[in-house]
Amino acid sequence: GAVVSQHPSRVICKSGTSVKIECRSLDFQATTMFWYRQFPKQSLMLMATSNEGSKATYEQGVEKDKFLINHASLTLSTLTVTSAHPEDSSFYICSARDAANYGYTFGSGTRLTVV
Amino acid sequence: ELKVEQNPLFLSMQEGKNYTIYCNYSTTSDRLYWYRQDPGKSLESLFVLLSNGAVKQEGRLMASLDTKARLSTLHITAAVHDLSATYFCAVVPSGSARQLTFGSGTQLTVLP
């Protein structure tokens, strides 16, 4: 089946630094990828929709200058958290739509801790 | 704005018992999905329901979809401890840009 690889799985960074998270579709081409954020004991909240070769579409309330998304190829999307602060600590999950099977495959998630 | 409501939010049940999780959504939808999430992990796909009346079963879990009522159910039969997890339903609105909208999740604990 479709596989989405997400790295790193866990990262600890200092406040004020930037962190890049990668999401790759391994055996299919993903023209659209999605980035979610999940706080403990809560549901997934869509942050942005990443479209290959064009600008990402951000959900209301998500700062596009803080959460930089790049989708330069059909198999790779990246999320960069810039000038991270402790309140950015969360579980970030990417997803890609597998159009052939109507499915959405999720990456393994990245646990970000900002200290 | 699409709203997806799940209930119950928390469910404790004894092994061997049956129970149903409900997922209501507020607008017309093309597809409905069920996912499982274990603590500290990402989502695992359980079912994709594509049409009214669709029913899918895998092991002790069975999902159904009633698009007219805008309701999906996830039925658990003879629960076992390994089913303890959080279950999410998610909906793609008709004509949308294909992003999923998630319910709040149901945290299931199966007690011995």
Interface residues (C-beta under 8 A of the other chain):
Chain A: Q6 T32 F34 K41 Q42 S43 L44 L46 T49 T57 I93 S95 R97 N101 Y102 G103 Y104 T105 F106 G107 S108 G109 R111
Chain B: R31 Y33 Y35 G40 K41 S42 L43 S45 V48 L50 F88 A90 A97 R98 Q99 L100 T101 F102 G103 S104 G105 Q107
